[in-house]
């Protein structure tokens, strides 16, 4: 999969509506989820049919440019057509500093990769990942499973 070439300053939107995000997706192609923290990035992906979710990798964050290069490599190897990035909302659903940081990082990733991005509510994903005995890649898998369930519901299918 080749990354789409963008005109300078052109970006794909961060979708605010899940059905609009779904409409921007091709029929086939992998999704890649990111669980972003200050220290680590956890990644999980789907198969091209979007039936299976697999925790992939977790790495210590480096310089942003280095992290983007690792993401580009995953995008190419896994035929990724869109990203799902965890949005750490407050327990009451509010938008705090961590959610703002995630949104800003998503915008910066968007400017470099040019893929559709959905910001998925990730409240409690870390707890669920810990219950499964996993790390940040498992948290990314939980985020991706939640996004897929939402996509199925928006398409009128059972989650």
Buried (B, 14 or more C-beta within 10 A) or exposed (E): EEEEEBEEEEBBEBBEEBEEBBEBBEEEBBBBBBBBBEEBBBBBBBBBEBEEBBBBBBBEBEEEEEBBEBBBEBBEEBBBBBBBBBBBBEEEEEEEEBBEBBBEBBEBBBBBBBBBBBBBBBBEBBEBBEEEEBBBBBBBBBBBBBBBEBBBEBEEEEE
